[in-house]
């Protein structure tokens, strides 16, 4: 019983970690897209 609970907690922690990593990846992607958009705007202004 105790072992089972411990395993469940471990699994939950792993899932949380994976989710956090996914979330950070999504956030970085969004930031990159925004930055790219701004860069394009700046380039257009320069030309």
DSSP file (Angstrom, degrees, kcal/mol; ACC not computed):
  #  RESIDUE AA STRUCTURE BP1 BP2  ACC     N-H-->O    O-->H-N    N-H-->O    O-->H-N    TCO  KAPPA ALPHA  PHI   PSI    X-CA   Y-CA   Z-CA
    1    1 A X     >        0   0    0      0, 0.0     4,-2.2     0, 0.0     5,-0.2   0.000 360.0 360.0 360.0 -52.0    0.0    0.0    0.0
    2    2 A X  H  >  +     0   0    0      1,-0.2     4,-2.4     2,-0.2     5,-0.2   0.921 360.0  50.5 -60.4 -43.8    2.7    2.5    1.0
    3    3 A X  H  > S+     0   0    0      1,-0.2     4,-2.5     2,-0.2    -1,-0.2   0.915 108.5  52.9 -60.0 -43.7    4.8    1.6   -2.0
    4    4 A X  H  > S+     0   0    0      1,-0.2     4,-2.4     2,-0.2    -1,-0.2   0.922 109.3  47.8 -58.9 -46.9    1.8    2.1   -4.3
    5    5 A X  H  X S+     0   0    0     -4,-2.2     4,-2.4     1,-0.2    -1,-0.2   0.915 110.7  52.1 -61.3 -43.1    1.1    5.6   -2.9
    6    6 A X  H  X S+     0   0    0     -4,-2.4     4,-2.4     1,-0.2    -1,-0.2   0.920 109.5  49.6 -60.6 -43.4    4.8    6.5   -3.3
    7    7 A X  H  X S+     0   0    0     -4,-2.5     4,-2.7     1,-0.2    -1,-0.2   0.916 109.4  51.7 -61.6 -43.2    4.8    5.3   -6.9
    8    8 A X  H  X S+     0   0    0     -4,-2.4     4,-2.5     1,-0.2    -1,-0.2   0.914 109.7  49.2 -60.0 -43.6    1.7    7.4   -7.6
    9    9 A X  H  X S+     0   0    0     -4,-2.4     4,-2.6     2,-0.2    -1,-0.2   0.917 110.6  50.8 -62.1 -43.5    3.3   10.5   -6.2
   10   10 A X  H  X S+     0   0    0     -4,-2.4     4,-2.5     1,-0.2    -2,-0.2   0.934 111.0  48.4 -59.0 -46.9    6.4    9.9   -8.3
   11   11 A X  H  X S+     0   0    0     -4,-2.7     4,-2.6     1,-0.2    -1,-0.2   0.914 111.1  50.3 -60.2 -43.5    4.3    9.5  -11.4
   12   12 A X  H  X S+     0   0    0     -4,-2.5     4,-2.4     1,-0.2    -1,-0.2   0.913 110.3  49.8 -61.7 -43.0    2.4   12.7  -10.6
   13   13 A X  H  X S+     0   0    0     -4,-2.6     4,-2.6     2,-0.2    -1,-0.2   0.914 110.7  50.0 -62.0 -43.5    5.6   14.7  -10.0
   14   14 A X  H  X S+     0   0    0     -4,-2.5     4,-2.7     1,-0.2    -2,-0.2   0.922 110.3  50.0 -61.4 -44.2    7.0   13.4  -13.4
   15   15 A X  H  X S+     0   0    0     -4,-2.6     4,-2.8     1,-0.2    -1,-0.2   0.914 110.8  49.6 -60.5 -42.9    3.8   14.4  -15.2
   16   16 A X  H  X S+     0   0    0     -4,-2.4     4,-2.7     2,-0.2    -1,-0.2   0.916 111.0  49.6 -61.6 -43.9    4.0   17.9  -13.6
   17   17 A X  H  X S+     0   0    0     -4,-2.6     4,-2.5     2,-0.2    -2,-0.2   0.930 112.2  47.4 -61.2 -46.3    7.6   18.3  -14.6
   18   18 A X  H  X S+     0   0    0     -4,-2.7     4,-2.6     1,-0.2    -2,-0.2   0.923 112.3  49.9 -60.9 -45.0    6.8   17.2  -18.2
   19   19 A X  H  X S+     0   0    0     -4,-2.8     4,-2.8     1,-0.2    -1,-0.2   0.899 109.9  50.9 -61.2 -41.9    3.9   19.6  -18.3
   20   20 A X  H  X S+     0   0    0     -4,-2.7     4,-2.7     2,-0.2    -1,-0.2   0.929 110.5  48.9 -61.6 -44.7    6.0   22.5  -17.0
   21   21 A X  H  X S+     0   0    0     -4,-2.5     4,-2.4     1,-0.2    -2,-0.2   0.922 112.2  48.5 -60.8 -44.3    8.6   21.7  -19.7
   22   22 A X  H  X S+     0   0    0     -4,-2.6     4,-2.6     1,-0.2    -2,-0.2   0.924 111.6  50.1 -60.6 -44.9    5.9   21.7  -22.3
   23   23 A X  H  X S+     0   0    0     -4,-2.8     4,-2.7     1,-0.2    -2,-0.2   0.920 110.6  48.6 -61.3 -44.9    4.5   25.0  -21.0
   24   24 A X  H  X S+     0   0    0     -4,-2.7     4,-2.8     1,-0.2    -1,-0.2   0.905 110.6  51.8 -63.2 -39.9    7.9   26.7  -21.0
   25   25 A X  H  X S+     0   0    0     -4,-2.4     4,-2.6     2,-0.2    -2,-0.2   0.934 110.3  48.3 -60.3 -45.9    8.5   25.4  -24.6
   26   26 A X  H  X S+     0   0    0     -4,-2.6     4,-2.6     1,-0.2    -2,-0.2   0.932 112.1  49.4 -59.6 -46.2    5.1   26.9  -25.7
   27   27 A X  H  X S+     0   0    0     -4,-2.7     4,-2.6     1,-0.2    -2,-0.2   0.920 111.5  48.2 -60.7 -44.9    5.9   30.2  -24.0
   28   28 A X  H  X S+     0   0    0     -4,-2.8     4,-2.7     2,-0.2    -1,-0.2   0.908 111.0  51.5 -63.2 -40.7    9.4   30.4  -25.6
   29   29 A X  H  X S+     0   0    0     -4,-2.6     4,-2.5     2,-0.2    -2,-0.2   0.935 110.5  48.4 -60.3 -46.0    7.8   29.6  -29.0
   30   30 A X  H  X S+     0   0    0     -4,-2.6     4,-2.6     1,-0.2    -2,-0.2   0.924 111.9  49.4 -60.2 -44.7    5.2   32.3  -28.6
   31   31 A X  H  X S+     0   0    0     -4,-2.6     4,-3.0     1,-0.2    -1,-0.2   0.918 110.3  50.7 -61.0 -43.9    8.0   34.8  -27.6
   32   32 A X  H  X S+     0   0    0     -4,-2.7     4,-2.9     2,-0.2    -1,-0.2   0.917 110.5  49.6 -59.9 -44.2   10.1   33.8  -30.6
   33   33 A X  H  X S+     0   0    0     -4,-2.5     4,-2.5     2,-0.2    -2,-0.2   0.932 112.6  47.0 -60.6 -46.8    7.0   34.3  -32.9
   34   34 A X  H  X S+     0   0    0     -4,-2.6     4,-2.5     2,-0.2    -2,-0.2   0.931 113.6  47.9 -61.0 -46.3    6.4   37.8  -31.4
   35   35 A X  H  X S+     0   0    0     -4,-3.0     4,-2.7     1,-0.2    -2,-0.2   0.915 111.2  51.1 -61.8 -43.0   10.1   38.7  -31.7
   36   36 A X  H  X S+     0   0    0     -4,-2.9     4,-2.5    -5,-0.2    -1,-0.2   0.911 109.6  50.5 -59.9 -43.5   10.1   37.5  -35.3
   37   37 A X  H  X S+     0   0    0     -4,-2.5     4,-2.2     2,-0.2    -1,-0.2   0.920 111.5  47.7 -61.0 -44.9    7.1   39.6  -36.1
   38   38 A X  H  X S+     0   0    0     -4,-2.5     4,-2.6     1,-0.2    -2,-0.2   0.915 110.6  52.1 -63.3 -42.5    8.7   42.7  -34.5
   39   39 A X  H  X S+     0   0    0     -4,-2.7     4,-2.7     1,-0.2    -2,-0.2   0.913 108.6  50.9 -60.2 -43.3   11.9   42.0  -36.4
   40   40 A X  H  X S+     0   0    0     -4,-2.5     4,-2.5     2,-0.2    -1,-0.2   0.922 110.2  49.8 -59.7 -44.6    9.9   41.8  -39.7
   41   41 A X  H  X S+     0   0    0     -4,-2.2     4,-2.3     1,-0.2    -2,-0.2   0.927 111.2  48.7 -60.0 -45.9    8.2   45.1  -38.9
   42   42 A X  H  X S+     0   0    0     -4,-2.6     4,-2.3     1,-0.2    -1,-0.2   0.916 110.7  50.5 -61.6 -43.6   11.5   46.8  -38.2
   43   43 A X  H  X S+     0   0    0     -4,-2.7     4,-2.1     1,-0.2    -1,-0.2   0.912 109.8  50.8 -60.9 -43.1   13.0   45.4  -41.4
   44   44 A X  H  < S+     0   0    0     -4,-2.5    -1,-0.2     1,-0.2    -2,-0.2   0.905 110.2  49.7 -61.7 -41.8   10.0   46.8  -43.4
   45   45 A X  H  < S+     0   0    0     -4,-2.3    -1,-0.2     1,-0.2    -2,-0.2   0.904 109.5  52.0 -63.5 -40.5   10.4   50.2  -41.8
   46   46 A X  H  <        0   0    0     -4,-2.3    -1,-0.2     1,-0.3    -2,-0.2   0.889 360.0 360.0 -63.3 -40.4   14.2   50.2  -42.6
   47   47 A X     <        0   0    0     -4,-2.1    -1,-0.3    -5,-0.2    -2,-0.2   0.470 360.0 360.0 -73.7 360.0   13.5   49.4  -46.3
